[in-house]
Each structure stands twice: as structure tokens, then as C-alpha cells.
Amino acid sequence: MSRPSPDAALDQFLEDLRRRDVATKQLTLARHFLRHLLSTLRDLPQDGIGYRKASELTLRNFPDDAQFVNLIREFFPYWSGETTAAPAPRPAAVAAPAAIASSGTLAAAGEASSLDEALRRMEADPWSQTTLAQLERHIHQLKCLGRYIEELRKAGFDDANVALRLKLVKLLLYSIRDSAANTDSYRGGVDKVLVLFPRQDRWHIFVSLAREFFYFLAGDPEAPSKVQKQLGTADLQGLMAA
């Protein structure tokens, strides 16, 4: 089966989303994300391995959101030429909210038409490359984040302050997601994130935030006492402002 051009595959995919009554906002987001994916694919092998690598690289530049993973799964058969006609609308898809993340995962292995197709889709999914060590590290981080949030609320911080701290700490953890879990990696992650903030005179705010969370990540029983109560919502907002 011949493979369509990237632009033709994208056009067909977006047209099928329209037939499924996906909202205009989600269509725009899908087009933006998949154009990034196709741009990354240009310099990689045009096969399942290349698609998987391009997916991993593209996801690094977008928020950690299941809808982007779903887009990668659903678009693969279009890109590879396995989908040649628009699928008939399914009742569940019509009844679901008009959002890509909830409109059905056409690329799920259980819906593949052959074993070979299911294996290709699996190999193109970042899920298949996740190691036990990565999962264990992620679980540990989530538990630490949960304890951190709990202590912030006990300390009396408002929702906006907690949300900002959580967002910045998650960015730090995201920057070291592929690194060994040690102090040097954590410091390196702090350095990576610092350069993203536009004003160096505010970098100390993030350093203080990273320092307080490190005690939670390390499982220090005294971690609650390390929370920087002087870091107000305005300070955190100013850190990210130009």
C-alpha cells in the first residue's frame, strides 16, 4: 500500500476529525501539534522507529497531556498509509464530548485489523519504551508531589500559590525525567530551568523553590519545616513574567 504525502495524510486525518464533530479549537490544536510532528519526521527514518523517535522529540515540546499521545496514536495509520477512507462514525464517538482525548483511540491495539498493524502501532507509542526504572521514578515523584501539596495546604497557602509551585516543580522534574535520580542530576535540572526565566535577578526564587522540594523528593522527615513561607504568589508570578 502506497504512503500518502505528509500533507495529504494530515488533511485526511483532520477531515475525519471534522466528520466526528470534533470542536474547532481541538482541530486547530491537532493541526499545530501534528505539523510539529511531521516537521521532526523529515530528518528521521520513514518507518515505525522513526515515527516513534519523532513522537518522543515532539512530546518534549508540549505539555504532558494525554490528548497529544492520542493524536500520535490516531495519526499513525494515516501517515503510514493504512487508512485510506474515513471510518464510519461510531455512536460512542458522537455521544462523547467534542475533544480529541475523549473521542476514541482509533489506534488502540485492540482495534487494529492485523497483528502486524497492532505491533507497528505499539512500537510507535512511547509507552512501549517505558522502563520499570522510569515508572518507579515517576511513581516516587508523584508521591512526593502529593506530600508536598498536602504540606503547602497545611501551611495555609492559597490555591493560586500551590498551583504555581506545583507547575514549576513539575517543570523541574520534567527536565530530569531521563536522568539518574541523584543530587547532581537535580542540580543540573535546576540549571536547565533557570535559563528559561527571563530575569536573572529573580532566579533566586526558583532556587528557593527547588531547594524546598528537594527535601520532599529525598524523603526527609523534616521536609515540611523547609517550606519557604515567604514565597508569595506575586513572587512566583513575577518569576515567569518578562
C-alpha positions as CSV (number, residue, x, y, z in Angstrom):
1,M,0.0,0.0,0.0
2,S,1.5,3.4,-1.0
3,R,2.0,6.0,1.6
4,P,0.4,9.4,1.1
5,S,2.4,12.6,1.3
6,P,2.6,14.1,4.9
7,D,0.3,17.0,3.9
8,A,-2.3,14.6,2.4
9,A,-2.2,12.4,5.4
10,L,-2.7,15.4,7.7
11,D,-5.5,16.8,5.6
12,Q,-7.3,13.4,5.6
13,F,-6.9,13.0,9.3
14,L,-8.3,16.5,10.1
15,E,-11.2,15.9,7.7
16,D,-12.1,12.7,9.5
17,L,-11.9,14.5,12.8
18,R,-14.4,17.1,11.4
19,R,-16.7,14.2,10.4
20,R,-16.6,13.1,14.0
21,D,-17.8,16.6,15.1
22,V,-14.5,17.4,16.9
23,A,-14.5,21.0,18.1
24,T,-12.8,23.7,16.0
25,K,-10.4,24.5,18.9
26,Q,-9.3,20.9,19.1
27,L,-8.9,20.7,15.3
28,T,-6.6,23.7,15.5
29,L,-4.6,22.2,18.3
30,A,-4.3,18.9,16.4
31,R,-3.1,20.6,13.3
32,H,-0.5,22.6,15.2
33,F,0.8,19.5,17.1
34,L,0.9,17.2,14.0
35,R,2.7,19.8,11.9
36,H,5.4,19.8,14.5
37,L,5.5,16.0,14.4
38,L,5.8,15.9,10.6
39,S,8.5,18.6,10.7
40,T,10.5,16.4,13.1
41,L,9.9,13.3,10.9
42,R,11.6,14.9,7.9
43,D,15.1,14.1,9.2
44,L,14.3,10.6,10.5
45,P,13.7,7.2,9.0
46,Q,10.3,7.0,7.5
47,D,9.2,3.9,9.4
48,G,7.8,2.9,12.8
49,I,11.1,3.5,14.5
50,G,11.4,7.0,13.0
51,Y,7.8,7.8,13.9
52,R,8.4,6.7,17.5
53,K,11.5,8.9,17.8
54,A,9.8,11.9,16.2
55,S,6.9,11.4,18.7
56,E,9.3,11.4,21.6
57,L,11.0,14.5,20.5
58,T,7.8,16.3,19.7
59,L,6.2,15.5,23.0
60,R,9.1,17.1,24.8
61,N,8.0,20.4,23.5
62,F,4.3,20.1,24.5
63,P,2.6,19.9,27.9
64,D,2.2,16.4,29.5
65,D,-1.3,15.8,28.2
66,A,-2.9,12.5,27.1
67,Q,-4.5,14.2,24.1
68,F,-1.1,14.5,22.4
69,V,-0.4,10.9,22.9
70,N,-3.8,10.0,21.5
71,L,-3.1,12.2,18.5
72,I,0.1,10.3,17.8
73,R,-1.7,7.0,18.0
74,E,-4.6,8.0,15.8
75,F,-2.5,9.8,13.2
76,F,0.0,6.9,12.6
77,P,-2.3,4.8,10.3
78,Y,-2.9,7.9,8.2
79,W,0.8,8.7,7.9
80,S,1.7,5.1,7.2
81,G,-1.0,4.7,4.5
82,E,-3.0,2.1,6.4
83,T,-6.1,4.3,6.5
84,T,-7.5,5.1,3.0
85,A,-11.1,6.0,3.8
86,A,-12.9,7.9,6.6
87,P,-14.1,5.5,9.2
88,A,-17.9,5.3,9.8
89,P,-19.0,7.4,12.8
90,R,-19.4,5.3,15.9
91,P,-22.3,6.0,18.4
92,A,-19.8,6.3,21.3
93,A,-17.7,8.9,19.4
94,V,-20.8,11.0,18.6
95,A,-22.1,10.9,22.2
96,A,-18.7,11.7,23.7
97,P,-17.6,15.3,24.4
98,A,-16.1,17.0,21.3
99,A,-12.5,16.6,22.4
100,I,-9.7,14.6,20.9
101,A,-8.7,13.0,24.1
102,S,-12.2,11.5,24.6
103,S,-13.3,10.8,21.1
104,G,-12.0,7.3,20.9
105,T,-8.5,5.9,20.3
106,L,-8.6,4.5,16.8
107,A,-5.1,3.4,17.1
108,A,-5.6,1.1,20.2
109,A,-4.0,-2.3,19.6
110,G,-7.3,-3.9,20.3
111,E,-8.9,-2.1,17.3
112,A,-6.1,-3.0,14.8
113,S,-7.0,-5.1,11.8
114,S,-4.0,-7.3,12.0
115,L,-1.2,-8.4,14.3
116,D,1.4,-6.7,12.2
117,E,-0.5,-3.4,12.3
118,A,-1.0,-3.7,16.1
119,L,2.7,-4.3,16.6
120,R,3.6,-1.3,14.5
121,R,1.3,0.9,16.5
122,M,2.6,-0.4,19.7
123,E,6.2,0.3,18.7
124,A,5.3,3.8,17.6
125,D,3.9,4.5,21.1
126,P,6.3,6.0,23.7
127,W,4.5,3.7,26.2
128,S,6.3,0.6,24.7
129,Q,9.7,2.2,25.5
130,T,9.0,3.0,29.2
131,T,11.2,1.0,31.5
132,L,10.4,-0.2,35.0
133,A,13.0,2.1,36.4
134,Q,11.3,5.1,34.7
135,L,7.9,4.0,36.1
136,E,9.2,3.6,39.6
137,R,10.9,7.0,39.4
138,H,7.7,8.6,38.2
139,I,5.6,7.0,40.9
140,H,8.1,8.2,43.6
141,Q,7.9,11.7,42.2
142,L,4.1,11.7,42.2
143,K,4.1,10.5,45.8
144,C,6.5,13.3,46.8
145,L,4.4,15.8,44.9
146,G,1.3,14.6,46.8
147,R,3.1,15.1,50.2
148,Y,4.4,18.4,49.1
149,I,0.9,19.7,48.1
150,E,-0.5,18.4,51.4
151,E,2.1,20.3,53.4
152,L,1.6,23.5,51.4
153,R,-2.1,23.4,52.1
154,K,-1.4,22.8,55.8
155,A,0.9,25.8,55.8
156,G,-2.1,28.0,54.6
157,F,-1.0,28.8,51.0
158,D,-3.9,29.7,48.7
159,D,-4.8,27.6,45.6
160,A,-3.0,30.0,43.2
161,N,0.2,29.7,45.2
162,V,0.0,26.0,45.4
163,A,-0.8,25.7,41.6
164,L,2.2,27.9,40.7
165,R,4.6,26.0,42.9
166,L,3.4,22.7,41.5
167,K,3.7,23.9,37.9
168,L,7.3,25.0,38.5
169,V,8.3,21.9,40.4
170,K,6.8,19.7,37.6
171,L,8.8,21.6,35.1
172,L,12.0,20.8,37.1
173,L,11.1,17.1,37.3
174,Y,10.3,17.1,33.6
175,S,13.7,18.4,32.8
176,I,15.4,15.5,34.6
177,R,12.9,12.8,33.5
178,D,15.6,10.8,31.7
179,S,18.4,11.4,34.2
180,A,19.6,9.3,37.1
181,A,17.9,10.1,40.4
182,N,20.8,11.8,42.3
183,T,21.8,15.2,43.6
184,D,23.9,16.1,40.6
185,S,21.1,15.4,38.2
186,Y,18.7,17.6,40.3
187,R,21.2,20.4,40.3
188,G,21.6,20.1,36.6
189,G,17.9,20.2,36.2
190,V,17.7,23.4,38.2
191,D,20.4,25.0,36.0
192,K,18.4,24.0,32.8
193,V,15.2,25.5,34.1
194,L,16.8,28.7,35.4
195,V,18.0,29.8,32.0
196,L,14.3,29.7,30.8
197,F,13.3,32.6,33.1
198,P,13.8,36.0,31.5
199,R,15.2,37.9,34.5
200,Q,18.3,36.7,36.4
201,D,17.5,38.9,39.3
202,R,14.5,36.6,40.1
203,W,16.4,33.3,39.7
204,H,16.8,33.0,43.5
205,I,13.0,32.5,43.7
206,F,13.2,29.3,41.7
207,V,16.4,28.2,43.5
208,S,14.5,28.5,46.8
209,L,11.5,26.6,45.4
210,A,13.8,23.8,44.1
211,R,15.6,23.6,47.4
212,E,12.4,23.2,49.4
213,F,11.1,20.5,47.2
214,F,14.4,18.5,47.2
215,Y,13.7,17.7,50.9
216,F,10.4,16.1,49.9
217,L,12.0,14.2,47.0
218,A,14.7,12.9,49.3
219,G,12.1,11.7,51.8
220,D,13.5,13.9,54.6
221,P,11.1,13.8,57.6
222,E,11.9,17.5,58.3
223,A,10.8,18.5,54.8
224,P,7.6,20.4,56.0
225,S,9.8,22.7,58.0
226,K,11.8,23.6,54.8
227,V,8.8,25.2,53.0
228,Q,9.7,28.8,52.1
229,K,6.7,30.6,53.5
230,Q,8.0,34.0,52.2
231,L,7.5,32.9,48.6
232,G,4.2,34.6,47.8
233,T,2.0,34.2,44.8
234,A,3.2,37.6,43.4
235,D,6.9,36.4,43.6
236,L,6.1,33.2,41.7
237,Q,4.1,35.1,39.0
238,G,7.0,37.6,38.7
239,L,9.5,34.8,38.2
240,M,7.7,33.8,35.0
241,A,7.0,37.3,33.8
242,A,9.2,39.1,31.2
